[in-house]
Amino acid sequence: MKTIFISNLAILLWSASLFSCTSTHKINTADIPANTVVMADTKFIPSTITISKGMTVTWKNLEDRTHNAVADDKSWKTDDMGIGESKSVTFDKPGTYSYHCTHHTMMGFGMTGTVIVE
Ligand SMILES: [Cu+2]
């Protein structure tokens, strides 16, 4: 049983590396506009963003893979975004909001991020 689990994991890791080989994104974080999180290589970049209350965070999907951003506590969410699309959420209440992409949370993808509203 243990052997089967390990071999499945190896296949998963191998598949994940194949996916990343097809990606050509080179994100220079200095190029990301203020209050913006890009989605590339199945990640939120930056993974933590800090804003003042009343401000808006924009997520922009740079890859040909559907992503979204959904609060772990479901207090807010974006719609799905295809390549080149962006969606915004305005945060009126201070707090630390953990979120994830509902399409990429399984088996090690861990597409998660945090919005800190001060
Ligand atoms: Cu995703």
Residues whose N, C-alpha, C, O or C-beta is under 5 A from the ligand:
A	BS01	CU	T66 H67 N68 C101 H103 H104 M111
